[in-house]
């Protein structure tokens, strides 16, 4: 991976930091950059809340960069429009938290997203490479990360915070050009948009309160009826966490929900006897929890999707055989196997004996697996 001449490709850090103070000014700023990819990043706080609290938005169009307070972005019609325009690439790096922020804060679903961390992996830079490391590798510049954990909600921001925030968008466009050039050489130009879109959809699906119980892998040993109870408890906890704007673990922690579903308490007294359940939870939610347990335990849960069990010893052996084929295919195209074949997807294939169950029958993955596909199919049918 060759470094790029930074002087030729990266806009110089501006001598003064540009702030946009009004929504109308932001609308004009965006309109003036029509047709260009939008470099985008956010800073936020999330310690004692369920939802992230927006603190700052950073934007770049061409060689122009700006910072803006969340209230300005929120009130800007142009900002909302460009976020949802599928024809304008929005360039982000490791976008999952930014995407969650936009969904909850602005109540919209961004389109045209390009996650350059995914792009860098497809381009041969390695799996889950940090932004600062890639900037130094490609452009020879070391970023000051001392402001990473600082307070982004309070004002005024320090000069170090402003410079840090601008650096988070200043390299995104040249990084995008490097990534796309490499992907064209590899025949993977369409893969970045495809994978960014898929990743965005998967994040949205994980936010569904009805399915969140499936993420509590420790509940796999519960009976189907107990998992029905767990599903209702987790769904209630999701709504309660959002209503109170408190982290899930500050309402009722995952292991306690599993313990309640396993025990099926029929009284507040029995609930309070479950090891680890705080008395504050019993006092605040005891009657509600007992009511939910009774209703879910007597419901017809025969049709619910159950939590995936750990692989058996036989399945683990099969997983290793399948993984070897994935590694061979990934190495042939210089793509991290972690990106080509994430563990959860590969486990799903093992459990269902079906490549399509892990989405390996689509797009760039199907093409990448073509040289080893016959061997994989033989493994699946043996």
C-alpha positions as CSV (number, residue, x, y, z in Angstrom):
1,X,0.0,0.0,0.0
2,X,1.9,3.0,-1.3
3,X,1.7,6.4,0.4
4,X,0.2,9.3,-1.6
5,X,1.9,12.6,-2.0
6,X,-0.1,14.7,0.6
7,X,0.7,18.0,-1.0
8,X,-0.9,17.0,-4.2
9,X,-4.0,15.4,-2.9
10,X,-5.1,16.6,0.5
11,X,-6.5,20.1,1.0
12,X,-4.3,22.1,3.4
13,X,-5.6,22.7,6.9
14,X,-7.4,26.0,6.8
15,X,-5.7,28.9,8.7
16,X,-9.0,29.8,10.4
17,X,-11.9,27.4,11.3
18,X,-15.1,28.2,9.5
19,X,-18.3,27.9,11.5
20,X,-21.8,28.1,10.0
21,X,-24.2,29.7,12.4
22,X,-27.5,29.7,10.7
23,X,-29.6,27.1,8.7
24,X,-30.0,29.4,5.7
25,X,-26.2,29.8,5.5
26,X,-25.8,26.1,5.6
27,X,-28.3,25.7,2.8
28,X,-26.3,28.1,0.6
29,X,-23.0,26.4,1.5
30,X,-24.4,23.0,0.4
31,X,-25.9,24.4,-2.8
32,X,-22.6,25.9,-3.8
33,X,-21.0,22.4,-3.6
34,X,-23.6,20.7,-5.7
35,X,-22.3,17.6,-7.5
36,X,-19.5,16.9,-5.1
37,X,-19.2,14.1,-2.6
38,X,-20.0,15.2,1.0
39,X,-17.4,14.5,3.6
40,X,-19.2,13.9,6.9
41,X,-18.6,13.3,10.5
42,X,-20.2,13.9,13.9
43,X,-19.1,14.2,17.5
44,X,-21.5,13.3,20.3
45,X,-21.8,12.3,24.0
46,X,-23.2,9.0,25.2
47,X,-22.5,8.1,28.8
48,X,-25.7,8.0,30.8
49,X,-28.3,8.1,28.0
50,X,-29.9,5.6,25.6
51,X,-29.7,8.0,22.7
52,X,-26.5,9.8,21.7
53,X,-26.5,13.5,22.3
54,X,-25.3,15.4,19.2
55,X,-22.4,17.8,19.9
56,X,-21.0,18.8,16.6
57,X,-21.3,18.2,12.8
58,X,-18.3,18.4,10.5
59,X,-18.7,18.8,6.7
60,X,-16.4,19.0,3.7
61,X,-17.2,19.8,0.1
62,X,-14.1,19.9,-2.2
63,X,-11.6,22.1,-0.4
64,X,-14.2,23.8,1.8
65,X,-14.8,22.7,5.4
66,X,-17.1,23.8,8.1
67,X,-18.2,23.1,11.6
68,X,-21.8,23.6,12.8
69,X,-23.8,23.2,16.0
70,X,-26.5,20.5,15.9
71,X,-29.3,23.0,16.0
72,X,-28.1,24.5,12.7
73,X,-28.0,21.1,11.0
74,X,-31.4,20.1,12.4
75,X,-33.1,23.2,11.0
76,X,-31.4,23.1,7.6
77,X,-33.6,21.8,4.8
78,X,-30.5,21.5,2.6
79,X,-28.7,19.3,5.1
80,X,-31.7,16.9,5.4
81,X,-32.1,16.8,1.6
82,X,-28.5,16.0,0.9
83,X,-28.4,13.3,3.6
84,X,-31.3,11.5,1.9
85,X,-30.2,12.0,-1.7
86,X,-28.9,8.6,-3.0
87,X,-27.1,10.3,-5.9
88,X,-24.7,12.3,-3.6
89,X,-22.0,10.1,-2.0
90,X,-21.8,10.8,1.8
91,X,-18.3,9.9,2.9
92,X,-17.9,8.6,6.4
93,X,-15.3,6.5,8.3
94,X,-16.7,3.7,10.5
95,X,-20.2,5.0,10.2
96,X,-22.3,2.9,12.5
97,X,-22.5,5.4,15.4
98,X,-23.0,8.4,13.0
99,X,-25.8,6.5,11.4
100,X,-27.5,5.7,14.7
101,X,-27.3,9.4,15.6
102,X,-29.0,10.5,12.4
103,X,-31.8,8.0,12.7
104,X,-32.7,9.0,16.3
105,X,-31.8,12.7,16.2
106,X,-33.1,13.7,12.8
107,X,-35.6,10.9,12.3
108,X,-34.4,10.1,8.8
109,X,-32.7,7.3,6.9
110,X,-29.6,8.5,5.1
111,X,-29.0,7.3,1.6
112,X,-25.9,7.2,-0.6
113,X,-23.6,6.3,2.3
114,X,-20.0,5.3,1.7
115,X,-18.1,3.8,4.6
116,X,-14.5,4.3,3.8
117,X,-13.3,1.9,6.5
118,X,-15.1,-0.8,4.5
119,X,-13.7,0.7,1.3
120,X,-10.2,0.5,2.7
121,X,-10.6,-3.1,3.6
122,X,-11.8,-3.9,0.1
123,X,-8.9,-2.0,-1.3
124,X,-6.4,-4.1,0.6
125,X,-5.6,-1.8,3.6
126,X,-6.6,-4.4,6.2
127,X,-9.7,-5.1,8.3
128,X,-11.0,-2.4,10.6
129,X,-8.1,-0.1,10.2
130,X,-8.3,3.1,12.3
131,X,-8.8,6.4,10.6
132,X,-5.6,8.0,12.0
133,X,-3.5,5.0,11.0
134,X,-4.8,5.0,7.4
135,X,-4.3,8.8,7.1
136,X,-0.7,8.4,8.2
137,X,-0.1,5.5,5.8
138,X,-1.7,7.1,2.8
139,X,-0.8,10.8,3.3
140,X,2.1,10.9,5.7
141,X,0.3,13.1,8.3
142,X,0.1,12.3,12.0
143,X,-3.2,13.3,13.6
144,X,-3.5,14.7,17.1
145,X,-6.0,12.4,18.8
146,X,-5.8,14.1,22.2
147,X,-9.3,15.6,21.9
148,X,-11.0,12.3,21.1
149,X,-12.7,11.9,24.5
150,X,-13.3,15.6,25.2
151,X,-16.6,17.3,25.9
152,X,-18.3,18.0,22.5
153,X,-21.5,19.4,23.9
154,X,-20.2,22.4,25.9
155,X,-19.2,25.6,24.3
156,X,-16.9,27.1,23.3
157,X,-14.8,24.4,21.8
158,X,-11.0,24.7,22.2
159,X,-8.7,25.3,19.2
160,X,-7.5,21.7,19.6
161,X,-11.0,20.4,19.4
162,X,-11.8,22.4,16.3
163,X,-8.6,21.2,14.6
164,X,-9.3,17.6,15.5
165,X,-12.8,17.9,14.2
166,X,-11.7,19.3,10.9
167,X,-9.1,16.7,10.4
168,X,-11.8,14.0,10.7
169,X,-13.3,15.2,7.4
170,X,-10.3,16.8,5.7
171,X,-8.9,13.5,4.4
172,X,-12.1,11.8,3.4
173,X,-12.3,12.9,-0.2
174,X,-8.7,12.1,-1.2
175,X,-9.1,8.8,0.7
176,X,-12.3,8.1,-1.3
177,X,-10.4,8.7,-4.6
178,X,-7.6,6.4,-3.5
179,X,-10.1,3.7,-2.5
180,X,-12.1,3.9,-5.7
181,X,-8.9,3.8,-7.8
182,X,-7.9,0.6,-6.1
183,X,-11.3,-0.9,-6.4
184,X,-11.4,-0.2,-10.1
185,X,-8.1,-2.1,-10.4
186,X,-9.6,-5.0,-8.5
187,X,-12.9,-5.2,-10.2
188,X,-14.7,-4.3,-7.0
189,X,-15.9,-0.8,-7.8
190,X,-19.5,-1.7,-7.1
191,X,-18.7,-3.6,-4.0
192,X,-18.2,-0.5,-1.7
193,X,-21.7,0.9,-2.4
194,X,-23.2,-2.6,-2.1
195,X,-21.5,-3.3,1.2
196,X,-22.1,0.1,2.7
197,X,-25.8,-0.2,1.9
198,X,-26.0,-3.7,3.3
199,X,-24.3,-2.6,6.5
200,X,-26.7,0.3,6.9
201,X,-29.7,-2.0,6.5
202,X,-28.3,-4.5,9.0
203,X,-27.8,-1.8,11.6
204,X,-31.4,-0.7,11.1
205,X,-32.7,-4.3,11.5
206,X,-30.7,-4.6,14.7
207,X,-32.6,-1.6,16.1
208,X,-36.0,-3.5,15.8
209,X,-37.2,-4.0,19.4
210,X,-39.1,-7.2,18.4
211,X,-35.9,-8.9,17.4
212,X,-33.4,-7.5,19.9
213,X,-33.7,-10.6,22.1
214,X,-31.9,-12.5,19.4
215,X,-28.7,-10.6,20.3
216,X,-28.7,-12.0,23.9
217,X,-26.7,-15.0,22.9
218,X,-26.6,-16.2,26.5
219,X,-30.3,-17.1,26.3
220,X,-29.8,-19.9,23.7
221,X,-30.3,-22.6,26.3
222,X,-33.7,-21.4,27.4
223,X,-36.7,-23.3,26.2
224,X,-38.8,-21.9,23.3
225,X,-41.4,-20.8,25.8
226,X,-38.8,-19.2,28.0
227,X,-37.4,-17.4,24.9
228,X,-40.9,-16.1,24.3
229,X,-40.8,-14.6,27.8
230,X,-37.3,-13.2,27.1
231,X,-38.5,-11.6,23.8
232,X,-41.3,-9.7,25.6
233,X,-39.0,-8.7,28.5
234,X,-36.3,-7.4,26.1
235,X,-38.9,-5.6,24.0
236,X,-40.3,-3.9,27.1
237,X,-36.8,-3.0,28.2
238,X,-36.1,-1.4,24.8
239,X,-39.2,0.8,25.1
240,X,-38.5,1.7,28.7
241,X,-34.8,2.6,28.0
242,X,-35.9,4.8,25.1
243,X,-38.7,6.4,27.2
244,X,-36.4,7.2,30.1
245,X,-33.4,7.8,27.8
246,X,-31.2,5.5,29.9
247,X,-28.7,2.8,28.8
248,X,-30.2,-0.6,28.7
249,X,-28.0,-1.9,31.5
250,X,-29.2,0.9,33.7
251,X,-32.8,-0.3,33.4
252,X,-32.3,-4.1,33.6
253,X,-29.1,-5.8,32.5
254,X,-29.1,-8.6,29.9
255,X,-28.1,-11.4,32.3
256,X,-30.9,-10.5,34.6
257,X,-33.5,-10.6,31.9
258,X,-32.2,-14.1,31.0
259,X,-32.4,-15.1,34.6
260,X,-36.0,-13.9,34.9
261,X,-37.0,-15.7,31.7
262,X,-35.4,-18.9,33.0
263,X,-37.0,-18.7,36.5
264,X,-40.4,-17.5,35.4
265,X,-41.3,-15.8,38.8
266,X,-45.0,-15.8,39.6
267,X,-44.7,-13.1,42.3
268,X,-42.7,-10.0,43.2
269,X,-41.3,-12.0,46.1
270,X,-39.9,-14.7,43.9
271,X,-38.6,-12.0,41.5
272,X,-36.7,-10.4,44.4
273,X,-35.1,-13.7,45.3
274,X,-33.4,-14.1,41.9
275,X,-29.7,-13.6,42.4
276,X,-28.5,-10.2,41.2
277,X,-31.9,-8.5,40.7
278,X,-31.6,-5.1,42.4
279,X,-34.3,-4.1,44.9
280,X,-34.7,-0.9,42.9
281,X,-35.7,-2.9,39.9
282,X,-38.2,-4.9,42.0
283,X,-39.7,-1.8,43.5
284,X,-40.0,0.1,40.2
285,X,-40.9,-2.7,37.8
286,X,-41.8,-5.7,39.9
287,X,-45.6,-5.8,39.2
288,X,-45.0,-5.1,35.5
289,X,-42.4,-7.8,35.1
290,X,-44.6,-10.4,36.8
291,X,-47.5,-9.5,34.5
292,X,-45.3,-9.8,31.4
293,X,-43.9,-13.1,32.5
294,X,-47.4,-14.5,33.1
295,X,-48.7,-13.4,29.8
296,X,-45.7,-14.5,27.7
297,X,-45.4,-17.8,29.5
298,X,-49.0,-18.8,28.7
299,X,-48.8,-17.5,25.1
300,X,-48.3,-19.6,22.0
301,X,-44.5,-19.2,21.3
302,X,-44.2,-22.1,19.0
303,X,-43.5,-19.9,16.0
304,X,-40.8,-17.6,17.4
305,X,-37.3,-17.5,16.0
306,X,-35.0,-18.9,18.6
307,X,-31.5,-17.6,19.6
308,X,-28.8,-19.3,17.7
309,X,-27.0,-22.0,19.8
310,X,-23.3,-22.3,19.9
311,X,-21.9,-24.6,17.3
312,X,-21.6,-28.3,18.3
313,X,-18.2,-30.0,18.1
314,X,-19.2,-31.5,14.7
315,X,-20.4,-28.1,13.5
316,X,-17.1,-26.5,14.7
317,X,-15.2,-29.0,12.5
318,X,-17.3,-28.1,9.6
319,X,-16.9,-24.4,10.3
320,X,-13.1,-24.8,10.1
321,X,-13.4,-26.6,6.8
322,X,-15.6,-23.9,5.4
323,X,-13.5,-21.1,6.8
324,X,-10.4,-22.5,5.0
325,X,-12.2,-22.1,1.7
326,X,-13.2,-18.6,2.6
327,X,-9.6,-17.7,3.6
328,X,-8.4,-19.0,0.2
329,X,-10.9,-17.0,-1.7
330,X,-10.2,-13.9,0.4
331,X,-6.4,-14.1,0.0
332,X,-6.8,-14.5,-3.7
333,X,-8.4,-11.1,-3.9
334,X,-6.4,-9.5,-1.0
335,X,-9.6,-9.0,1.0
336,X,-9.8,-9.6,4.7
337,X,-11.6,-12.8,5.4
338,X,-13.3,-11.0,8.3
339,X,-15.0,-8.8,5.8
340,X,-15.8,-11.5,3.2
341,X,-17.1,-14.0,5.8
342,X,-18.1,-12.5,9.2
343,X,-18.3,-15.2,11.9
344,X,-22.0,-14.9,12.5
345,X,-22.8,-15.3,8.8
346,X,-20.5,-18.3,8.5
347,X,-22.1,-19.8,11.5
348,X,-25.5,-19.4,9.9
349,X,-24.3,-21.2,6.8
350,X,-23.0,-24.0,9.0
351,X,-26.3,-24.3,10.9
352,X,-28.5,-24.2,7.8
353,X,-26.2,-25.8,5.3
354,X,-27.0,-23.0,2.8
355,X,-24.7,-20.3,1.4
356,X,-27.6,-18.0,0.8
357,X,-28.4,-18.0,4.5
358,X,-25.2,-16.1,5.0
359,X,-25.8,-13.8,2.0
360,X,-22.9,-15.4,0.2
361,X,-25.0,-15.9,-3.0
362,X,-25.1,-12.2,-3.8
363,X,-23.0,-9.4,-5.3
364,X,-19.3,-9.2,-4.8
365,X,-19.2,-12.2,-2.4
366,X,-20.7,-14.5,-5.0
367,X,-18.0,-13.4,-7.5
368,X,-15.2,-13.7,-4.9
369,X,-16.2,-17.2,-3.9
370,X,-16.5,-18.4,-7.5
371,X,-13.1,-20.2,-7.6
372,X,-13.9,-22.2,-4.5
373,X,-17.6,-22.5,-4.9
374,X,-17.6,-26.1,-6.1
375,X,-15.6,-27.2,-3.1
376,X,-17.9,-25.3,-0.8
377,X,-21.0,-26.9,-2.4
378,X,-19.4,-30.3,-2.0
379,X,-18.8,-29.6,1.8
380,X,-22.4,-28.4,2.2
381,X,-23.9,-31.5,0.6
382,X,-21.5,-34.1,2.1
